[in-house]
């Protein structure tokens, strides 16, 4: 089931969402960081640096830099995979789950404000 939006509506929704993201008290995340964060929280675990890089078609250093920033904000944590020490497993946090929930609530509220 999809929601039908005209291009202009979709762009207005994106703009309203982005403006609220940069003007609220929450930390600003880049589009790449949001994509990584939503992948971690919406797709079933486990998540690894290698897996996220493949899923998002970026390099492992790109994922590592984003995780460094998000880790400082408490949105995710990392640990070595005990069964394969080459892998780094990304874990969700309570702070991250609340942040993602706020993103969903904000987007939903902005969608309701759309004018035809």
GROMACS elastic network, one bead per residue, 0.5 to 0.9 nm:
[ bonds ]
;  ai    aj funct       b0    kb
    5     8     6  0.79255   500
    5     9     6  0.57620   500
    5    10     6  0.58028   500
    6     9     6  0.51975   500
    6    10     6  0.62057   500
    6    11     6  0.86588   500
    7    10     6  0.50901   500
    7    11     6  0.61614   500
    7    12     6  0.85939   500
    8    11     6  0.51523   500
    8    12     6  0.61566   500
    8    13     6  0.85807   500
    9    12     6  0.50581   500
    9    13     6  0.60882   500
    9    14     6  0.85554   500
    9   114     6  0.69552   500
    9   115     6  0.77656   500
    9   116     6  0.75935   500
   10    13     6  0.50617   500
   10    14     6  0.61577   500
   10    15     6  0.85996   500
   10   111     6  0.89250   500
   11    15     6  0.60547   500
   11    16     6  0.85288   500
   12    15     6  0.50451   500
   12    16     6  0.60476   500
   12    17     6  0.84414   500
   12   114     6  0.77421   500
   13    16     6  0.51937   500
   13    17     6  0.60616   500
   13    18     6  0.85025   500
   13   107     6  0.79198   500
   13   110     6  0.63282   500
   13   111     6  0.61797   500
   13   113     6  0.86283   500
   13   114     6  0.69592   500
   14    17     6  0.51246   500
   14    18     6  0.60199   500
   14    19     6  0.85266   500
   14   107     6  0.85616   500
   14   110     6  0.87919   500
   15    18     6  0.50577   500
   15    19     6  0.59900   500
   15    20     6  0.85295   500
   16    19     6  0.51929   500
   16    20     6  0.62402   500
   16    21     6  0.85917   500
   16   107     6  0.86678   500
   16   110     6  0.66008   500
   17    20     6  0.52946   500
   17    21     6  0.61858   500
   17    22     6  0.88867   500
   17   103     6  0.87882   500
   17   106     6  0.70283   500
   17   107     6  0.60565   500
   17   110     6  0.64999   500
   17   111     6  0.88615   500
   18    22     6  0.63600   500
   18    23     6  0.86505   500
   19    22     6  0.53746   500
   19    23     6  0.61475   500
   19    24     6  0.86252   500
   20    23     6  0.51238   500
   20    24     6  0.59113   500
   20   106     6  0.80975   500
   21    24     6  0.58434   500
   21    25     6  0.84936   500
   21    26     6  0.73633   500
   21    27     6  0.81715   500
   21    28     6  0.66147   500
   21    29     6  0.83054   500
   21   103     6  0.84098   500
   21   106     6  0.87111   500
   22    25     6  0.81790   500
   22    26     6  0.80137   500
   22    27     6  0.79610   500
   22    28     6  0.58694   500
   22    29     6  0.85939   500
   23    26     6  0.82970   500
   23    28     6  0.87915   500
   24    27     6  0.81158   500
   24    28     6  0.87552   500
   25    28     6  0.87556   500
   26    99     6  0.83572   500
   27    73     6  0.78108   500
   29    32     6  0.79093   500
   29    33     6  0.57052   500
   29    34     6  0.61663   500
   29    69     6  0.88872   500
   29    70     6  0.83792   500
   30    33     6  0.50609   500
   30    34     6  0.61988   500
   30    35     6  0.85810   500
   30    66     6  0.89223   500
   31    34     6  0.50866   500
   31    35     6  0.61561   500
   31    36     6  0.86580   500
   32    35     6  0.50802   500
   32    36     6  0.62400   500
   32    37     6  0.85580   500
   32    63     6  0.89725   500
   32    66     6  0.77660   500
   33    36     6  0.50874   500
   33    37     6  0.59730   500
   33    38     6  0.84752   500
   33    63     6  0.85124   500
   33    66     6  0.57523   500
   33    67     6  0.79920   500
   33    69     6  0.86075   500
   33    70     6  0.76989   500
   34    37     6  0.50068   500
   34    38     6  0.59618   500
   34    39     6  0.83839   500
   35    38     6  0.52894   500
   35    39     6  0.61045   500
   35    40     6  0.86730   500
   35    56     6  0.82465   500
   36    39     6  0.51074   500
   36    40     6  0.62630   500
   36    41     6  0.87396   500
   36    52     6  0.73516   500
   36    56     6  0.78261   500
   36    63     6  0.76969   500
   36    66     6  0.78530   500
   36    67     6  0.84582   500
   37    40     6  0.51515   500
   37    41     6  0.62599   500
   37    42     6  0.84650   500
   37    67     6  0.87414   500
   37    70     6  0.82719   500
   37    75     6  0.80561   500
   37    76     6  0.82049   500
   37    96     6  0.82245   500
   37   100     6  0.79069   500
   38    41     6  0.50609   500
   38    42     6  0.55848   500
   38    43     6  0.78166   500
   38   100     6  0.72018   500
   39    42     6  0.53434   500
   39    43     6  0.54368   500
   39    44     6  0.86280   500
   39    47     6  0.88347   500
   39    52     6  0.79544   500
   39    55     6  0.88653   500
   39    56     6  0.88950   500
   40    43     6  0.58792   500
   40    44     6  0.75402   500
   40    45     6  0.72230   500
   40    46     6  0.85643   500
   40    47     6  0.65838   500
   40    52     6  0.82958   500
   40    76     6  0.87610   500
   40    90     6  0.78088   500
   40    91     6  0.80628   500
   40    92     6  0.73104   500
   41    44     6  0.74910   500
   41    45     6  0.83090   500
   41    92     6  0.69978   500
   41    96     6  0.82675   500
   41    97     6  0.71869   500
   41   100     6  0.75092   500
   42    45     6  0.89634   500
   43    46     6  0.88774   500
   43    47     6  0.86523   500
   44    47     6  0.79756   500
   45    48     6  0.87389   500
   45    90     6  0.85626   500
   45    91     6  0.82780   500
   46    89     6  0.68189   500
   46    90     6  0.73615   500
   46    91     6  0.79377   500
   47    50     6  0.83800   500
   47    51     6  0.63280   500
   47    52     6  0.66613   500
   47    88     6  0.83469   500
   47    89     6  0.56903   500
   47    90     6  0.54066   500
   47    91     6  0.74585   500
   48    52     6  0.60449   500
   48    53     6  0.83976   500
   48    78     6  0.88851   500
   48    81     6  0.89307   500
   48    87     6  0.64814   500
   48    88     6  0.54374   500
   48    90     6  0.57069   500
   49    52     6  0.52707   500
   49    53     6  0.60955   500
   49    54     6  0.86505   500
   49    60     6  0.61535   500
   49    61     6  0.87501   500
   49    63     6  0.62739   500
   49    64     6  0.69340   500
   49    67     6  0.88464   500
   49    87     6  0.73307   500
   49    88     6  0.60281   500
   49    89     6  0.69695   500
   49    90     6  0.72846   500
   50    53     6  0.51960   500
   50    54     6  0.63009   500
   50    55     6  0.86484   500
   50    59     6  0.83656   500
   50    60     6  0.61236   500
   50    63     6  0.84665   500
   50    87     6  0.74395   500
   50    88     6  0.80416   500
   51    54     6  0.51745   500
   51    55     6  0.60301   500
   51    56     6  0.85736   500
   51    60     6  0.89444   500
   52    56     6  0.59886   500
   52    57     6  0.81472   500
   52    58     6  0.82076   500
   52    60     6  0.80310   500
   52    63     6  0.70858   500
   53    56     6  0.53885   500
   53    57     6  0.56926   500
   53    59     6  0.54217   500
   53    60     6  0.53723   500
   53    61     6  0.85991   500
   53    62     6  0.77272   500
   53    63     6  0.62286   500
   54    57     6  0.50520   500
   54    58     6  0.66268   500
   54    59     6  0.77167   500
   54    60     6  0.84204   500
   55    58     6  0.80420   500
   56    59     6  0.87349   500
   58    61     6  0.83893   500
   58    62     6  0.64364   500
   58    63     6  0.74395   500
   59    62     6  0.53337   500
   59    63     6  0.67633   500
   59    64     6  0.88631   500
   60    63     6  0.51475   500
   60    64     6  0.61268   500
   60    65     6  0.86994   500
   61    65     6  0.60684   500
   61    66     6  0.85284   500
   62    65     6  0.53565   500
   62    66     6  0.63493   500
   62    67     6  0.86552   500
   63    66     6  0.51739   500
   63    67     6  0.60509   500
   63    68     6  0.85330   500
   64    67     6  0.50552   500
   64    68     6  0.60544   500
   64    69     6  0.87536   500
   65    68     6  0.50418   500
   65    69     6  0.64895   500
   65    70     6  0.87250   500
   66    69     6  0.52726   500
   66    70     6  0.61740   500
   66    71     6  0.83911   500
   67    71     6  0.56341   500
   67    72     6  0.84108   500
   67    75     6  0.87647   500
   67    76     6  0.71844   500
   67    77     6  0.80082   500
   67    78     6  0.83113   500
   67    90     6  0.84971   500
   68    71     6  0.51101   500
   68    72     6  0.63616   500
   68    73     6  0.88788   500
   69    72     6  0.53143   500
   69    73     6  0.66496   500
   69    74     6  0.89463   500
   69    75     6  0.89682   500
   70    73     6  0.50652   500
   70    74     6  0.63274   500
   70    75     6  0.53321   500
   70    76     6  0.61299   500
   70    77     6  0.83625   500
   70    96     6  0.87511   500
   71    75     6  0.57255   500
   71    76     6  0.51097   500
   71    77     6  0.56694   500
   71    78     6  0.80098   500
   72    75     6  0.77071   500
   72    76     6  0.84926   500
   72    77     6  0.89903   500
   73    76     6  0.79923   500
   73    95     6  0.84727   500
   73    96     6  0.85794   500
   74    77     6  0.71854   500
   74    93     6  0.70159   500
   74    94     6  0.85043   500
   74    95     6  0.60892   500
   74    96     6  0.66393   500
   75    92     6  0.70086   500
   75    93     6  0.58596   500
   75    94     6  0.77065   500
   75    95     6  0.55258   500
   75    97     6  0.75067   500
   75    98     6  0.88657   500
   75    99     6  0.75170   500
   75   100     6  0.89937   500
   76    90     6  0.67219   500
   76    91     6  0.56995   500
   76    92     6  0.50474   500
   76    93     6  0.54634   500
   76    94     6  0.87939   500
   76    95     6  0.81437   500
   76    96     6  0.61970   500
   77    89     6  0.84303   500
   77    90     6  0.58235   500
   77    91     6  0.51449   500
   77    92     6  0.65855   500
   77    93     6  0.69853   500
   78    88     6  0.64405   500
   78    89     6  0.56119   500
   78    91     6  0.58790   500
   78    92     6  0.88664   500
   79    82     6  0.86687   500
   79    87     6  0.86518   500
   79    88     6  0.56371   500
   79    89     6  0.53855   500
   79    90     6  0.66738   500
   79    91     6  0.77524   500
   80    83     6  0.87421   500
   80    84     6  0.78745   500
   80    85     6  0.57305   500
   80    86     6  0.74162   500
   80    87     6  0.60612   500
   80    89     6  0.59719   500
   80    90     6  0.88371   500
   81    84     6  0.53206   500
   81    85     6  0.52348   500
   81    86     6  0.72897   500
   81    87     6  0.54555   500
   81    88     6  0.57252   500
   81    89     6  0.58812   500
   82    85     6  0.56891   500
   82    87     6  0.85758   500
   83    87     6  0.87322   500
   84    87     6  0.58752   500
   84    88     6  0.87692   500
   85    88     6  0.74772   500
   92    95     6  0.84520   500
   92    96     6  0.63996   500
   92    97     6  0.70094   500
   93    96     6  0.50149   500
   93    97     6  0.61561   500
   93    98     6  0.86025   500
   94    97     6  0.50951   500
   94    98     6  0.62131   500
   94    99     6  0.85770   500
   95    98     6  0.52086   500
   95    99     6  0.61461   500
   95   100     6  0.87010   500
   96   100     6  0.61490   500
   96   101     6  0.84947   500
   97   100     6  0.51809   500
   97   101     6  0.61175   500
   97   102     6  0.86319   500
   98   102     6  0.61768   500
   98   103     6  0.86518   500
   99   102     6  0.50986   500
   99   103     6  0.63032   500
   99   104     6  0.87899   500
  100   104     6  0.63122   500
  100   105     6  0.86585   500
  101   104     6  0.50936   500
  101   105     6  0.61972   500
  101   106     6  0.85839   500
  102   106     6  0.60022   500
  102   107     6  0.85165   500
  103   106     6  0.51220   500
  103   107     6  0.61384   500
  103   108     6  0.85164   500
  104   107     6  0.51987   500
  104   108     6  0.60542   500
  104   109     6  0.85487   500
  105   108     6  0.51153   500
  105   109     6  0.61238   500
  105   110     6  0.86159   500
  106   109     6  0.51333   500
  106   110     6  0.61606   500
  106   111     6  0.85796   500
  107   110     6  0.50952   500
  107   111     6  0.60935   500
  107   112     6  0.86865   500
  108   111     6  0.51015   500
  108   112     6  0.63695   500
  108   113     6  0.88657   500
  109   112     6  0.52162   500
  109   113     6  0.65426   500
  110   113     6  0.51276   500
  110   114     6  0.67257   500
  111   114     6  0.53947   500
  112   115     6  0.83745   500
